[in-house]
Amino acid sequence: MSEKNTDYMDTWQYIDYQRDQSSKCLIHYQCASNEVCSSSGKCKTIVCKTNQDCTNQVNLPSYCVHSFFGGPSFCNSETYCDSTQDCMQAGDSYRCDPDTYQCKPTYGPCKEDCDCVNKYEMDEKEAICTNTLGEAGKVCMCRSDNV
């Protein structure tokens, strides 16, 4: 690795260290641009060399992408799930949202929206009872893309 890339890595690691510790996340959409929701549940900019580097540090789907010529590569959150199987590394409660094709947490089984409110105390405006991709049975999820 060249000295220049090492400098970039040190800079990004320092920036990540300086970030507000309250940057907790459940999904990528809760993070800023060029960040992913890491395995530790915090938004981070993760420098990578291969897709495996991302898999090792991010439970949600992501891949390693070069940002600009001569610069470092970063784990990118602009990936989509095709089925719930793509989300399983993030945890048993994660499913593939049929509207956004993003892995999102679920809150339990349901038959209709009111089950989400009554059983799981979800906000009525956020709660949706939906079939997820690749799964039989409906589950409660949040409507918003960022939750």
N, C-alpha and C positions, 0 to 999 in steps of 0.2 A: 504494500500500500504506500502511496506517495505521501510525502510530508504534508502536502496541501490537504489531502483527504483526512489526515489525522487532525489537522487544525479544525476542519469542519466538524468532525466528530466531537472534539473537545468543546467547541463552541455550542453545538446543539445539546450536548450533555449538560453543560453549564446552564443553558436556557431552561432545560427541563428541570434542573435542580432548583432554579429560582422561581418556578411557577408556583402559584398559589396552591397550597395543599388541599384546598376545598374543591379541586377540579375532579370530582368523582363522577363516574359515568356507568351506565348499564349498556348503552349502545353508542355506536359511532356518531350518530346525529347530535349527540350531546356535546361533542368536542368541536373545537375550532378547526379551521382549514389547516391542512397538513398535519393533523393529529388523528390518532386512533384511540379507541377505548381499549387500554391495555389489559392484560390478564389480571393485573392488580386492581382493576376498577378505577383507574385514573387516566385522564386524557394525557397523552404523551406524543411527542414527535419521536419516532423510533427510526434510527439509522439502520440500514440493512444492506446486505450484499446479495442475499437470495430470498426467495419466497419462504424457505424454511426458517430463516431468521424471524420473519413475521409470525409464522405459525407458532414458533417457540415463545413469543412474547405477547401474542394477541389471540384471545379465544374466539373472537368473531372473525368471519371471513375478511381477509386482507391479502395484499400482495405487495411485493417490492417493486418500486418504480423509480426510475431516474428522473430527478426534477429538472436538471439542466446540465448541459455539457460541462464536464469537468467537476461538477459538484457531487455531493453524496446522493445516495438513493435512500428513500424513505418508505416505510410501510404505508400503504394507501388504503383508505376506507371505502373507496368508490367501487366496491364489489357487491355483488348481489347473490342471494341464495336462490336455489332452484327447488329446494325441499327442506324440510325440517332437519334432515340428516346433516346438512351444511352447518346447522346451528348447534349441534349437540356438544361440541367442545366447550361452548360457553356455559352449558349447564342443562339439566333435564327440563327446566321450565322454559327454555328458549325455543321459539318456533319461527318459521319463515312467514312473515306478514304477506298476505296475498295482494295487498295494495301497493306496498313499497318495495317488496322483494328484499327486505332487510330483516336480519335476525332481531327479534324483540322478545322481552320477557312476557310470560303469560301468568295469569293469577289463579287459574283453576278451570275445571270443566263447567259448561253452561249449556242451557237450551235457548235462552234469549237474553237480551241486554240487561233486563232487570235483575237477572241472577247475579250479574257482575256487581251490581250496586248492593244488593241485599246480602249475598254470601261473602263477598270479598271487600265490601265497603269502598268500592271504587267510586270516583266522582261520576255523577250521572252524565255529564257532558263528554267525559273521556271514555267511558266504558263502552266496549263493543264486544259482542259475542260473535265469533267468526270461525269459519273453517280455515285452517292454515294449510299451506302447501305441503302435500305429502303425508298428511295425517288424517285419520278418521276421527270424527267427533269435533265438536265446537269447544273453543276455549275463550276466556276473557283476555282482552288486550286493550291497550290504550289506543285511542284514535289518532292522537298527535304523532307526527313523524319523529319528534325528538324525545319520546318517552316509550 
